[in-house]
Amino acid sequence: MMYALGVIVFLVGVALSIALHEVGHMWPAKKFGVKVTQFFVGFGRTVWSVKRGETEYGLKAIPLGGFVKLVGMLPPEHEVRDRDGHLLVRASDTGLFTQMATDARAAEYEDIDPADEDRLFYRRPWWQKVIVMAGGPTVNLVIATVLFAISFMAFGVPTPTTTVSQVSDCAIADAEAGRACTDEDPVTPARQAGLEAGDVITSFNGRPIEDWDQVTTLIRRNGDNAATIGYERDGAPLEATVNTSVLARASIDDPERVENVGFLGVSPTFVTERQGPVFVVTEMGSMIGHTADALVHLPVRMVAVVKAAFGAEREADGPISVVGASRVAGELVTVDDPTWGERAQRIISLLAGLNLFLWLFNLIPLLPLDGGHIAGALWEQARRVFARLRGRPDPGFVDVAKMLPVAYAVGLLLMIMGVVLIYADIVNPVRIS
């Protein structure tokens, strides 16, 4: 029951994120006078719709996205008009790609009236086009920021303290983490020094300790040299001297890299502390960097997903579909018997991460993504500026229709990726427990 509740809440959050993304396109478009005829969440067959004014609002059967129909996205190849003043699209049979553009233009203009001519999207100034197309991703960024702020500032973040929670019995490299100690494993320096859970570390080699990050840094830098550790036990100050050992551990700066560092063998006690706006901004900056890196390496990661779909081990931090994310949401609200507050924070953080990804993903400068339209508007203005500087005539509007083959190719690739991810998430899902 709780698992199903987590899935439902997450899917509702996804639907709201999609709807608000489309509002981010529709609202400025209407403010700039563009005619908007449709606003839908989902694709495929229409499940429900209602018309308000000139816009039809509704839901479609496949909840994997949404769209807003902005009239006049494609400029006519030539402004040919009939005797009643209607814009016509010249037919062309010079090639497959040209015919694609012509057919798309014909579909675009079949319902346009002369009264709509000044409301066509392609006629908007370049900066209005950028605002309209960037509006959707910007809403995703705002959603992510608000949700992360709620998670970090209202609920808090687990923060390590200088109080020891656990003393390891033996020194084991990260590559062997999780196995039981054997007689051949060396005893940890912390165990040799007599440290116990509950001890509060106050100094290291004479340096006062302020936080756990400082403890970690000093231990790693100490190598296999002697260390004098000051600590408190039940309020009484104590001190112990022991040689730290050297162990292969993951780098703090680059978890993918292993380095030999000083090792003591203690783990900190965590407490949940509410953070401030600076922490939210700093943490989001780090997440944006990680998300951008994940997008750059997405093709490579998809190879691993394909292998996982046919029996290989699934990467825990690899890409997942909305199906996989829904399963993760269900596990997040059940694993480790969380409180209601912890459940809420986990779902909020998952939705925040999703919106951060959608923001960056939609800014990729390829059609049919929003970034492709933004790039087209910027290129349109750049062409006009260059022409003006060189004393040449205005080159006119950028013909987005000529890029439709690219849009179709990218769209097909995204569909294939989506199908592969969904299949992998069904037969070999990512699990957090």
C-alpha positions, 0 to 999 in steps of 0.5 A, a space after each residue: 500500500 505504501 509502495 503504491 502511494 509513493 508511485 502515485 504521488 510521484 506520477 502526479 508530481 511528474 504530471 504537474 511538472 509537465 503541465 507547468 513546463 507547458 504553461 511556461 511556454 503558453 503564458 508568454 506566448 499568449 502575452 506576446 499575442 501568439 495564437 495558442 490552440 492546444 495545451 495537452 499533457 501526454 501524447 496519443 489518444 485524447 482522454 479528456 479535453 475542454 475548450 476555453 476561448 481559442 485553446 483546447 486543454 486536455 489529457 492524452 493517453 500516454 503520460 510521457 510528455 506534453 505539448 502546446 500548439 503555437 500557431 505559425 511555428 514554421 514560416 511559409 517557403 514563399 508568401 503566396 496568397 490566394 484571392 481571399 488573402 490566405 497564405 498558401 504553401 508552394 508544393 514541391 517534389 524536389 526531394 524527400 527532405 524538401 517534401 517533408 518540409 512542404 507537408 509540414 508547412 501545409 499542415 501548419 497553415 491549413 487552419 490559419 485565417 487572414 486574421 491570424 497573420 499577425 499572431 503567427 509565432 514565426 513573426 515574433 521578434 527573436 527575443 520573444 521567441 527565446 522567451 517563449 521557448 525558454 519558458 518551459 525549461 525555466 519553469 523546470 529550473 524554478 520547480 527544482 529550486 523550490 523543491 530543493 529549498 524545501 528539502 534542504 531548508 525545511 526538512 534538513 540534510 544529514 550532517 556528520 558530527 565529530 561524535 564517533 558512531 562506529 569503530 571498524 574492527 579491521 582495515 579493508 579497502 573500498 574494493 572489498 567493503 562489506 565483507 567480514 573481517 578475517 584473522 589476516 586483516 590488520 586491526 584498525 588504528 582506531 581500535 588500537 587507540 581504544 576509541 569507542 562509539 560515542 567519543 567526541 574527537 576534539 583535536 588531531 595532532 594538536 589541531 582543534 577540530 571543528 567539523 568532520 570534514 576537517 577530521 577526514 582531511 587530517 587523517 587522509 593527509 597523515 599517511 602512516 605517521 603517528 597521530 595524537 588524537 584528543 577526544 572526550 568520553 562522557 565529558 572527560 578529556 582523553 588522549 591517545 597516540 597511534 600510527 594511522 595506516 595507509 589504505 586504498 580509498 576513493 578520492 574525495 574530489 573524484 569518487 571514480 579515482 582510488 588513492 592511498 591515504 591515511 586511515 583511522 577506522 572511525 565513522 561519524 554520527 549524523 544529525 539532520 540540520 536545516 540549511 540556508 539559501 547559500 547551501 541550496 545554491 551551492 548544492 544545486 551548482 554541484 548537481 547541475 555539474 553532475 547532471 551536465 556530465 551525465 548528459 554528455 556521457 548519456 550515449 555511453 551510459 545507454 550502451 550499459 543499459 542495453 547490456 543490462 536489458 539482456 542480462 548484464 548487471 544494471 548500473 545503480 546510477 545509470 539512466 532510467 525511464 519514468 517507469 524506473 523512477 516510479 519504482 524508485 519512488 515506491 522503494 524510497 517511501 518503504 526502505 528502512 521504515 522511514 517516517 512520514 517526514 522522511 518519505 515526503 523529503 525523499 519524493 520531493 528530492 526525487 522530483 527536484 532532481 527530475 526537474 533539474 534534468 528536464 531543464 538541462 535536457 530541454 536546453 540541448 540545441 537540437 530540434 525538436 527540443 526547446 533548445 533547438 528553437 532557441 538556437 534558431 531564434 538566436 541564429 536568426 538575429 545573428 544573421 540579421 546583425 551580420 547582414 546589417 553590418 555588411 550593408 546587405 538586405 534583411 535575410 528574413 526569418 530562419 526556416 525551421 522547417 529545413 531542420 525537420 529531418 534532424 528533428 525527426 531523427 532526434 525524435 526517433 532516437 529519443 523514442 528508441 532510447 525511451 523504449 529501451 529504458 522502459 524495457 530495462 526498467 521492467 526486466 532489470 530495474 535499478 534497486 535502492 534496497 
